[in-house]
Amino acid sequence: MKNYKKILITGLLTILLFNISKKTFAHCEIPCGIYEDTIRIELIKEHIITIEKSMKMIHELSQEDTP
């Protein structure tokens, strides 16, 4: 009977630890370099290019004469 209790407790603790470890290894939204952030950095660079193009277009359109 004591062996069954040990096995049960060990199994429950193992399941508990696996559930905690899933939450512990979550990745944040801030590029930190610990995980593979190259895709996120490339997306940020793409956003910067898009914003620069938009700013340039806004400036050009604001220089045009309006009817």
N, C-alpha and C positions, 0 to 999 in steps of 0.2 A: 504494500500500500504506500509506503514511503517513497518508493521508486516512481510510482505514478505521479505523486505530488511534485517530485523533483522534475520529472519530464514535463508536466503541465506548466509549472512555474517557468522553466527554461524556455518552453515554447512561447508562452505569453510574453516574456521579456524580449525574446528575439523579434516577435511581431511588433512589439512596441518600439524597439530600437529601429527597425526598418521604417516604420511610419515617421519617426522623428527625423531620421536621416534624409528622407525625401524632402522635408521642409527645410532642413539645414542647408542643403546644397542648391537652393534656388539662386537664380542669377538676377542681379538688380538691373535697372534700366540705365544706369550710368556706365559708360565705357570705362573700364578700369584696367584692362590688360590682363587680368587674371584668367579670364576665359577667352575664347576666340571672338574677338571684337572686330575683326577686319571687315566683315560685312556691314556692321553698324557704322564704322568709320567711313566706308565707301558711300553709304546712304547719306551720311551727314555732308560729305563733299558734294554729292549730287544735289542736295537741298541748297547748299551754298551757291552753286552755279545757277540753279533755277531762280533763287532770290536775286542774284546779281543781274540776270537777264531781265527779270521783272522790273527792277529798279531802273535799269537803262531804258527800257521801253516806256516806263512812266515819265522819265525825264524827257525823252524824245517827243512823246505825245504832248507834254505840257509846253514844249517850245513851239508847237505848230499853232498857226493862226486858227482861231475858231470862227465859223461863219456867223 
